[in-house]
């Protein structure tokens, strides 16, 4: 079974990357992937959201505060994403592009915010 390797310790990768450094794909790039891979990514998205929602329900059922859990869950998911990027770079024998990771994370956050706003506006119509 193939697995994603554990990330290396914080601060061990250089912040600046060479032109050949590998970073994550943008949302547009993900949408342009071959259909089989795109379906697998959609399954991953569905499964991750399901796990977060299940654990959130457990937190709320236990009387916990949802907001800190969701903020921490975002950090955990970013950690998993960073680990995936590092593993991809290691397998390609290229350095990981930390700057590109930051840029894509910001773009994804803006995309999610606008997507949520569109969904809210659509629900009001």
DSSP file (Angstrom, degrees, kcal/mol; ACC not computed):
  #  RESIDUE AA STRUCTURE BP1 BP2  ACC     N-H-->O    O-->H-N    N-H-->O    O-->H-N    TCO  KAPPA ALPHA  PHI   PSI    X-CA   Y-CA   Z-CA
    1    1 A X              0   0    0      0, 0.0     2,-0.3     0, 0.0     0, 0.0   0.000 360.0 360.0 360.0 134.1    0.0    0.0    0.0
    2    2 A X        -     0   0    0      2,-0.0     2,-0.3     0, 0.0     0, 0.0  -0.632 360.0-177.6 -82.0 141.8    1.3    3.4   -0.9
    3    3 A X        -     0   0    0     -2,-0.3     2,-0.5     0, 0.0     0, 0.0  -0.943  32.2-105.9-138.3 161.8    1.2    6.0    1.9
    4    4 A X        -     0   0    0     -2,-0.3    80,-0.1     1,-0.1     3,-0.1  -0.756  43.5-123.1 -85.8 128.7    1.9    9.6    2.5
    5    5 A X        -     0   0    0     -2,-0.5    82,-0.2    78,-0.2     2,-0.1  -0.307  28.4 -97.0 -71.1 154.9    5.1   10.0    4.5
    6    6 A X        -     0   0    0      1,-0.1    -1,-0.1    80,-0.1    74,-0.0  -0.471  48.2-105.2 -67.3 141.6    5.2   11.9    7.7
    7    7 A X        -     0   0    0     -2,-0.1    -1,-0.1     1,-0.1     3,-0.1  -0.308  34.7-109.6 -67.4 153.8    6.4   15.5    7.3
    8    8 A X        -     0   0    0      1,-0.2     3,-0.1    -3,-0.1    -1,-0.1  -0.225  53.4 -67.9 -73.1 173.0    9.9   16.4    8.3
    9    9 A X    >   -     0   0    0      1,-0.1     3,-1.7     2,-0.1     4,-0.3  -0.270  63.7 -88.9 -65.5 149.2   10.4   18.6   11.3
   10   10 A X  T 3  S+     0   0    0      1,-0.3    -1,-0.1     2,-0.1     0, 0.0  -0.254 112.0  21.7 -57.8 141.9    9.3   22.2   11.1
   11   11 A X  T 3  S+     0   0    0     -3,-0.1    -1,-0.3     2,-0.1     4,-0.1   0.457  90.0 109.4  83.0   0.6   11.9   24.6    9.8
   12   12 A X    <   +     0   0    0     -3,-1.7     2,-0.3     2,-0.1    -2,-0.1   0.735  65.9  68.3 -83.9 -20.0   13.9   21.8    8.1
   13   13 A X  S    S-     0   0    0     -4,-0.3     2,-0.1    -5,-0.1    -2,-0.1  -0.736  91.7-108.3 -97.6 147.5   13.0   22.9    4.5
   14   14 A X        -     0   0    0     -2,-0.3    84,-0.5     1,-0.1    -2,-0.1  -0.454  16.5-138.1 -71.1 144.6   14.2   26.2    3.0
   15   15 A X  S    S+     0   0    0     -2,-0.1    84,-0.6    83,-0.1     2,-0.3   0.824  89.3  63.1 -71.7 -32.4   11.6   28.9    2.6
   16   16 A X  S    S-     0   0    0     82,-0.1     2,-0.3    81,-0.1    -2,-0.1  -0.740  75.7-156.8 -96.5 145.3   12.9   29.8   -0.8
   17   17 A X        -     0   0    0     -2,-0.3    80,-0.1     4,-0.1     2,-0.1  -0.846  16.1-113.4-122.7 155.4   12.8   27.3   -3.6
   18   18 A X    >   -     0   0    0     -2,-0.3     3,-2.2     1,-0.1    -1,-0.0  -0.334  41.8 -99.3 -76.4 166.3   14.6   26.7   -6.8
   19   19 A X  T 3  S+     0   0    0      1,-0.3    -1,-0.1    -2,-0.1    78,-0.0   0.775 125.6  54.0 -58.3 -24.8   12.8   27.0  -10.1
   20   20 A X  T 3  S+     0   0    0      2,-0.1    -1,-0.3     0, 0.0    77,-0.1   0.403  82.3 125.0 -89.6   3.3   12.4   23.2  -10.2
   21   21 A X    <   -     0   0    0     -3,-2.2     2,-0.5    73,-0.1    75,-0.2  -0.285  58.2-127.6 -66.4 148.5   10.8   23.1   -6.8
   22   22 A X  B     +a   96   0A   0     73,-2.7    75,-3.2    63,-0.1     2,-0.2  -0.831  30.6 171.0-103.3 132.9    7.4   21.4   -6.5
   23   23 A X        -     0   0    0     -2,-0.5    75,-0.1    73,-0.2    78,-0.0  -0.723  41.1 -74.2-125.0 178.2    4.3   23.0   -5.0
   24   24 A X        -     0   0    0     73,-0.3     2,-0.2    -2,-0.2    -1,-0.1  -0.265  51.2-103.3 -71.3 162.3    0.7   22.1   -4.8
   25   25 A X        -     0   0    0      1,-0.1    -1,-0.1     2,-0.0     2,-0.0  -0.575  33.6-116.0 -83.4 149.0   -1.6   22.4   -7.8
   26   26 A X     >  -     0   0    0     -2,-0.2     4,-2.4     1,-0.1     5,-0.2  -0.281  30.5-104.3 -73.0 168.1   -4.1   25.3   -8.1
   27   27 A X  H  > S+     0   0    0      2,-0.2     4,-2.3     1,-0.2     5,-0.2   0.913 124.8  52.3 -60.3 -42.4   -7.8   24.6   -8.1
   28   28 A X  H  > S+     0   0    0      1,-0.2     4,-1.2     2,-0.2    -1,-0.2   0.911 109.0  49.7 -60.6 -42.4   -7.9   25.3  -11.8
   29   29 A X  H  4 S+     0   0    0      1,-0.2     3,-0.4     2,-0.2     4,-0.3   0.904 109.7  51.2 -62.6 -40.9   -5.1   22.7  -12.3
   30   30 A X  H >< S+     0   0    0     -4,-2.4     3,-1.3     1,-0.2    -1,-0.2   0.894 107.3  53.2 -63.1 -39.6   -7.0   20.2  -10.3
   31   31 A X  H 3< S+     0   0    0     -4,-2.3    -1,-0.2     1,-0.2    -2,-0.2   0.775 106.6  54.2 -65.8 -25.3  -10.1   20.7  -12.4
   32   32 A X  T 3< S+     0   0    0     -4,-1.2    -1,-0.2    -3,-0.4    -2,-0.2   0.437  84.4 113.3 -89.5   0.3   -8.0   20.1  -15.5
   33   33 A X  S <  S-     0   0    0     -3,-1.3     5,-0.0    -4,-0.3    -3,-0.0  -0.240  83.9 -77.9 -68.9 161.8   -6.7   16.7  -14.3
   34   34 A X     >  -     0   0    0      1,-0.1     4,-2.5     4,-0.1     3,-0.2  -0.241  47.9-109.4 -58.1 149.8   -7.7   13.5  -16.1
   35   35 A X  H  > S+     0   0    0      1,-0.2     4,-2.6     2,-0.2     5,-0.2   0.843 115.0  52.6 -55.1 -41.1  -11.2   12.3  -15.1
   36   36 A X  H  > S+     0   0    0      1,-0.2     4,-2.0     2,-0.2    -1,-0.2   0.940 113.3  43.4 -62.3 -46.4  -10.1    9.3  -13.1
   37   37 A X  H  > S+     0   0    0     -3,-0.2     4,-2.3     1,-0.2    -2,-0.2   0.894 112.5  53.6 -65.9 -39.2   -7.7   11.3  -11.0
   38   38 A X  H  X S+     0   0    0     -4,-2.5     4,-2.3     1,-0.2    -2,-0.2   0.912 107.6  50.7 -61.5 -42.8  -10.3   14.1  -10.6
   39   39 A X  H  X S+     0   0    0     -4,-2.6     4,-2.2     1,-0.2    -1,-0.2   0.905 109.4  51.0 -61.6 -41.2  -12.9   11.6   -9.4
   40   40 A X  H  X S+     0   0    0     -4,-2.0     4,-2.3     1,-0.2    -1,-0.2   0.893 110.4  49.0 -63.8 -38.9  -10.4   10.3   -6.8
   41   41 A X  H  X S+     0   0    0     -4,-2.3     4,-2.6     2,-0.2    -1,-0.2   0.873 109.3  52.0 -67.8 -36.9   -9.7   13.8   -5.6
   42   42 A X  H  X S+     0   0    0     -4,-2.3     4,-2.4     2,-0.2    -2,-0.2   0.881 109.4  50.5 -65.4 -37.1  -13.5   14.4   -5.3
   43   43 A X  H  X S+     0   0    0     -4,-2.2     4,-2.9     2,-0.2    -2,-0.2   0.920 109.9  50.2 -64.1 -43.8  -13.7   11.3   -3.2
   44   44 A X  H  X S+     0   0    0     -4,-2.3     4,-2.8     2,-0.2     5,-0.2   0.930 110.7  49.5 -59.3 -46.0  -10.9   12.5   -1.0
   45   45 A X  H  X S+     0   0    0     -4,-2.6     4,-2.4     1,-0.2     5,-0.2   0.931 112.8  47.2 -57.7 -48.0  -12.7   15.8   -0.6
   46   46 A X  H  X S+     0   0    0     -4,-2.4     4,-2.2     1,-0.2    -2,-0.2   0.920 113.5  47.7 -61.0 -46.3  -15.9   14.1    0.3
   47   47 A X  H  X S+     0   0    0     -4,-2.9     4,-2.4     2,-0.2    -2,-0.2   0.919 112.2  48.7 -64.4 -44.7  -14.2   11.7    2.8
   48   48 A X  H  X S+     0   0    0     -4,-2.8     4,-2.5     1,-0.2     5,-0.2   0.928 112.0  48.5 -62.3 -44.9  -12.3   14.5    4.5
   49   49 A X  H  X S+     0   0    0     -4,-2.4     4,-2.6    -5,-0.2    -1,-0.2   0.898 110.7  52.5 -61.7 -39.1  -15.3   16.7    4.9
   50   50 A X  H  X S+     0   0    0     -4,-2.2     4,-2.4    -5,-0.2    -2,-0.2   0.912 109.7  47.7 -62.7 -43.5  -17.2   13.7    6.3
   51   51 A X  H  X S+     0   0    0     -4,-2.4     4,-2.7     2,-0.2     5,-0.3   0.934 112.6  48.8 -64.0 -46.1  -14.6   13.0    8.9
   52   52 A X  H  X S+     0   0    0     -4,-2.5     4,-2.6     1,-0.2    -2,-0.2   0.929 113.4  47.2 -60.3 -44.7  -14.4   16.7    9.9
   53   53 A X  H  X S+     0   0    0     -4,-2.6     4,-2.2     2,-0.2    -1,-0.2   0.888 112.2  50.0 -65.5 -38.5  -18.3   16.8   10.2
   54   54 A X  H  X S+     0   0    0     -4,-2.4     4,-1.9     2,-0.2    -2,-0.2   0.941 114.3  43.3 -64.5 -47.5  -18.4   13.6   12.2
   55   55 A X  H  X S+     0   0    0     -4,-2.7     4,-2.6     2,-0.2    -2,-0.2   0.887 111.8  54.9 -67.1 -37.9  -15.7   14.7   14.7
   56   56 A X  H  X S+     0   0    0     -4,-2.6     4,-2.7    -5,-0.3    -1,-0.2   0.923 107.2  50.4 -59.3 -44.1  -17.4   18.1   14.9
   57   57 A X  H  X S+     0   0    0     -4,-2.2     4,-2.8     1,-0.2    -1,-0.2   0.893 110.4  49.9 -61.2 -39.7  -20.6   16.5   15.8
   58   58 A X  H  X S+     0   0    0     -4,-1.9     4,-1.7     2,-0.2    -2,-0.2   0.904 110.7  49.8 -64.9 -41.2  -18.8   14.5   18.5
   59   59 A X  H  <>S+     0   0    0     -4,-2.6     5,-3.0     2,-0.2    -2,-0.2   0.942 114.5  43.9 -61.7 -47.5  -17.2   17.6   19.9
   60   60 A X  H ><5S+     0   0    0     -4,-2.7     3,-1.7     1,-0.2    -2,-0.2   0.894 110.8  54.2 -66.8 -40.0  -20.6   19.4   20.0
   61   61 A X  H 3<5S+     0   0    0     -4,-2.8    -1,-0.2     1,-0.3    -2,-0.2   0.830 107.0  52.6 -62.3 -31.3  -22.4   16.4   21.5
   62   62 A X  T 3<5S-     0   0    0     -4,-1.7    -1,-0.3    -5,-0.2    -2,-0.2   0.394 125.0-105.1 -84.4   3.7  -19.7   16.4   24.3
   63   63 A X  T < 5S+     0   0    0     -3,-1.7    -3,-0.2     1,-0.2    -2,-0.1   0.618  71.6 148.6  84.3  13.0  -20.5   20.0   25.0
   64   64 A X      < -     0   0    0     -5,-3.0     2,-0.6    -6,-0.2    -1,-0.2  -0.304  55.1-100.1 -78.6 165.4  -17.3   21.3   23.3
   65   65 A X     >  -     0   0    0      1,-0.1     4,-1.2    -2,-0.1    -1,-0.1  -0.763  25.2-157.1 -88.6 121.2  -16.8   24.6   21.5
   66   66 A X  H  > S+     0   0    0     -2,-0.6     4,-3.0     1,-0.2     5,-0.2   0.858  83.5  64.1 -67.0 -37.8  -17.0   24.1   17.7
   67   67 A X  H  > S+     0   0    0      1,-0.2     4,-2.3     2,-0.2     5,-0.2   0.930 104.8  42.2 -60.4 -50.7  -15.0   27.2   16.8
   68   68 A X  H  > S+     0   0    0      1,-0.2     4,-2.6     2,-0.2    -1,-0.2   0.900 114.8  53.0 -63.5 -36.5  -11.7   26.2   18.3
   69   69 A X  H  X S+     0   0    0     -4,-1.2     4,-2.9     1,-0.2    -2,-0.2   0.951 110.3  46.5 -60.6 -47.5  -12.1   22.7   17.0
   70   70 A X  H  X S+     0   0    0     -4,-3.0     4,-1.9     2,-0.2    -1,-0.2   0.882 112.6  49.9 -64.3 -38.0  -12.7   24.0   13.4
   71   71 A X  H  X S+     0   0    0     -4,-2.3     4,-1.4    -5,-0.2    -1,-0.2   0.920 114.5  44.4 -65.2 -42.5   -9.8   26.4   13.6
   72   72 A X  H  X S+     0   0    0     -4,-2.6     4,-2.5     1,-0.2    -2,-0.2   0.872 109.3  56.6 -69.6 -36.3   -7.5   23.6   14.8
   73   73 A X  H  X S+     0   0    0     -4,-2.9     4,-2.9     1,-0.2    -1,-0.2   0.886 103.6  54.6 -61.4 -38.2   -8.9   21.2   12.2
   74   74 A X  H  X S+     0   0    0     -4,-1.9     4,-2.2     2,-0.2    -1,-0.2   0.908 108.7  48.5 -60.9 -41.0   -7.9   23.7    9.5
   75   75 A X  H  X S+     0   0    0     -4,-1.4     4,-2.2     2,-0.2    -2,-0.2   0.916 111.2  49.7 -64.7 -43.1   -4.4   23.6   10.9
   76   76 A X  H  X S+     0   0    0     -4,-2.5     4,-2.3     2,-0.2    -2,-0.2   0.928 111.4  48.7 -61.6 -45.1   -4.3   19.8   10.9
   77   77 A X  H  X S+     0   0    0     -4,-2.9     4,-2.5     1,-0.2    -1,-0.2   0.880 110.2  51.3 -64.5 -37.1   -5.6   19.7    7.3
   78   78 A X  H  X S+     0   0    0     -4,-2.2     4,-2.8     2,-0.2    -1,-0.2   0.881 108.6  52.6 -64.1 -37.0   -2.9   22.2    6.3
   79   79 A X  H  X S+     0   0    0     -4,-2.2     4,-2.3     2,-0.2    -2,-0.2   0.912 109.7  47.7 -63.8 -42.9   -0.4   20.0    8.0
   80   80 A X  H  X S+     0   0    0     -4,-2.3     4,-2.2     2,-0.2    -2,-0.2   0.920 112.8  49.5 -62.9 -43.6   -1.6   16.9    6.0
   81   81 A X  H  X S+     0   0    0     -4,-2.5     4,-2.3     2,-0.2    -2,-0.2   0.912 110.6  49.3 -62.2 -43.4   -1.5   19.0    2.8
   82   82 A X  H  X S+     0   0    0     -4,-2.8     4,-2.5     1,-0.2    -1,-0.2   0.897 110.1  51.7 -63.9 -39.4    2.0   20.2    3.5
   83   83 A X  H  X S+     0   0    0     -4,-2.3     4,-2.4     2,-0.2    -1,-0.2   0.888 108.8  50.7 -63.7 -38.6    3.1   16.6    4.2
   84   84 A X  H  X S+     0   0    0     -4,-2.2     4,-2.5     2,-0.2    -2,-0.2   0.907 110.1  49.9 -63.8 -42.1    1.6   15.5    0.9
   85   85 A X  H  X S+     0   0    0     -4,-2.3     4,-2.3     2,-0.2    -2,-0.2   0.918 111.1  49.0 -63.7 -43.1    3.5   18.3   -0.9
   86   86 A X  H  X S+     0   0    0     -4,-2.5     4,-2.7     1,-0.2    -2,-0.2   0.918 111.3  49.9 -61.7 -43.1    6.8   17.3    0.8
   87   87 A X  H  X S+     0   0    0     -4,-2.4     4,-2.5     2,-0.2    -2,-0.2   0.913 110.1  50.1 -63.4 -42.5    6.2   13.6   -0.1
   88   88 A X  H  X S+     0   0    0     -4,-2.5     4,-1.7     1,-0.2    -1,-0.2   0.916 112.3  47.9 -60.9 -43.0    5.5   14.5   -3.8
   89   89 A X  H  <>S+     0   0    0     -4,-2.3     5,-2.9     2,-0.2     4,-0.5   0.911 111.4  49.8 -65.4 -42.4    8.7   16.6   -3.9
   90   90 A X  H ><5S+     0   0    0     -4,-2.7     3,-0.9     1,-0.2    -2,-0.2   0.917 110.3  50.2 -61.8 -42.9   10.7   13.8   -2.3
   91   91 A X  H 3<5S+     0   0    0     -4,-2.5    -1,-0.2     1,-0.3    -2,-0.2   0.825 113.8  45.1 -66.1 -30.9    9.4   11.3   -4.8
   92   92 A X  T 3<5S-     0   0    0     -4,-1.7    -1,-0.3    -5,-0.2    -2,-0.2   0.476 111.4-125.1 -87.3  -2.8   10.2   13.6   -7.7
   93   93 A X  T < 5S+     0   0    0     -3,-0.9     2,-0.3    -4,-0.5    -3,-0.2   0.892  72.4 119.6  56.8  42.9   13.6   14.3   -6.1
   94   94 A X  S   <S-     0   0    0     -5,-2.9    -1,-0.2    -6,-0.1    -2,-0.2  -0.919  70.7 -97.9-129.1 155.6   12.9   18.0   -6.1
   95   95 A X        -     0   0    0     -2,-0.3   -73,-2.7    -3,-0.1     2,-0.3  -0.437  40.6-109.7 -72.0 150.7   12.7   20.5   -3.3
   96   96 A X  B     -a   22   0A   0    -75,-0.2     2,-1.1    -2,-0.1   -73,-0.2  -0.617  24.3-131.0 -77.9 139.1    9.3   21.4   -2.0
   97   97 A X     >  +     0   0    0    -75,-3.2     4,-1.9    -2,-0.3   -73,-0.3  -0.763  26.6 178.9 -95.6  93.2    8.2   25.0   -2.8
   98   98 A X  H  > S+     0   0    0     -2,-1.1     4,-2.3   -84,-0.5    -1,-0.2   0.868  80.8  55.3 -63.9 -38.1    7.0   26.4    0.5
   99   99 A X  H  > S+     0   0    0    -84,-0.6     4,-2.4     1,-0.2    -1,-0.2   0.908 107.3  49.0 -62.0 -42.1    6.2   29.8   -1.1
  100  100 A X  H  > S+     0   0    0      2,-0.2     4,-2.8     1,-0.2     5,-0.2   0.877 108.6  54.7 -65.0 -36.7    4.0   28.1   -3.7
  101  101 A X  H  X S+     0   0    0     -4,-1.9     4,-2.6     2,-0.2    -2,-0.2   0.935 109.3  47.1 -60.7 -46.2    2.2   26.2   -0.9
  102  102 A X  H  X S+     0   0    0     -4,-2.3     4,-2.2     2,-0.2    -2,-0.2   0.917 113.0  49.1 -61.2 -44.1    1.5   29.5    0.9
  103  103 A X  H  X S+     0   0    0     -4,-2.4     4,-2.4     1,-0.2    -2,-0.2   0.923 113.2  45.4 -63.2 -44.9    0.2   31.1   -2.3
  104  104 A X  H  X S+     0   0    0     -4,-2.8     4,-2.9     2,-0.2     5,-0.2   0.892 110.6  54.7 -67.6 -38.4   -2.1   28.2   -3.1
  105  105 A X  H  X S+     0   0    0     -4,-2.6     4,-2.2    -5,-0.2    -1,-0.2   0.914 110.5  46.3 -59.8 -42.3   -3.3   28.0    0.5
  106  106 A X  H  X S+     0   0    0     -4,-2.2     4,-2.3     2,-0.2    -2,-0.2   0.922 113.0  48.9 -66.2 -43.6   -4.3   31.7    0.3
  107  107 A X  H  X S+     0   0    0     -4,-2.4     4,-2.6     1,-0.2    -2,-0.2   0.906 111.8  49.5 -61.6 -41.7   -5.9   31.2   -3.1
  108  108 A X  H  X S+     0   0    0     -4,-2.9     4,-2.9     2,-0.2     5,-0.2   0.896 109.1  52.2 -65.6 -40.1   -7.9   28.2   -1.9
  109  109 A X  H  X S+     0   0    0     -4,-2.2     4,-2.2    -5,-0.2    -1,-0.2   0.921 112.3  45.5 -61.7 -43.3   -9.0   30.2    1.2
  110  110 A X  H  X S+     0   0    0     -4,-2.3     4,-2.5     2,-0.2    -2,-0.2   0.901 113.0  50.9 -66.1 -40.4  -10.3   33.0   -1.0
  111  111 A X  H  X S+     0   0    0     -4,-2.6     4,-2.5     2,-0.2    -2,-0.2   0.930 111.2  47.9 -61.2 -46.4  -11.9   30.5   -3.4
  112  112 A X  H  X S+     0   0    0     -4,-2.9     4,-2.5     1,-0.2    -1,-0.2   0.894 111.4  51.1 -63.1 -39.9  -13.7   28.8   -0.4
  113  113 A X  H  X S+     0   0    0     -4,-2.2     4,-2.2    -5,-0.2    -1,-0.2   0.932 113.6  43.4 -63.8 -45.7  -14.9   32.1    0.9
  114  114 A X  H  X S+     0   0    0     -4,-2.5     4,-2.5     2,-0.2    -2,-0.2   0.858 113.0  53.1 -69.6 -33.8  -16.3   33.2   -2.4
  115  115 A X  H  X S+     0   0    0     -4,-2.5     4,-2.2    -5,-0.2    -2,-0.2   0.908 110.0  47.7 -65.8 -42.2  -17.9   29.7   -3.0
  116  116 A X  H  X S+     0   0    0     -4,-2.5     4,-2.4     2,-0.2    -2,-0.2   0.907 111.7  50.5 -65.5 -41.5  -19.6   29.9    0.4
  117  117 A X  H  X S+     0   0    0     -4,-2.2     4,-2.6     2,-0.2    -2,-0.2   0.921 110.0  50.0 -61.9 -44.2  -20.8   33.5   -0.4
  118  118 A X  H  X S+     0   0    0     -4,-2.5     4,-2.3     1,-0.2    -1,-0.2   0.906 110.8  50.1 -60.4 -41.1  -22.2   32.2   -3.7
  119  119 A X  H  X S+     0   0    0     -4,-2.2     4,-2.2     2,-0.2    -2,-0.2   0.898 110.9  48.8 -65.2 -39.9  -24.0   29.4   -1.9
  120  120 A X  H  X S+     0   0    0     -4,-2.4     4,-1.5     2,-0.2    -2,-0.2   0.915 112.7  47.6 -64.9 -43.0  -25.5   31.7    0.6
  121  121 A X  H  X S+     0   0    0     -4,-2.6     4,-0.9     1,-0.2    -2,-0.2   0.872 111.4  50.9 -66.6 -36.5  -26.7   34.1   -2.1
  122  122 A X  H  < S+     0   0    0     -4,-2.3     3,-0.5     1,-0.2    -1,-0.2   0.893 108.1  52.3 -67.3 -39.9  -28.1   31.2   -4.1
  123  123 A X  H  < S+     0   0    0     -4,-2.2    -1,-0.2     1,-0.2    -2,-0.2   0.810 107.3  53.2 -66.0 -29.5  -30.0   29.9   -1.0
  124  124 A X  H  <        0   0    0     -4,-1.5    -1,-0.2     1,-0.2    -2,-0.2   0.724 360.0 360.0 -77.3 -21.3  -31.5   33.4   -0.5
  125  125 A X     <        0   0    0     -4,-0.9    -1,-0.2    -3,-0.5    -2,-0.2   0.500 360.0 360.0 -73.4 360.0  -32.9   33.6   -4.0
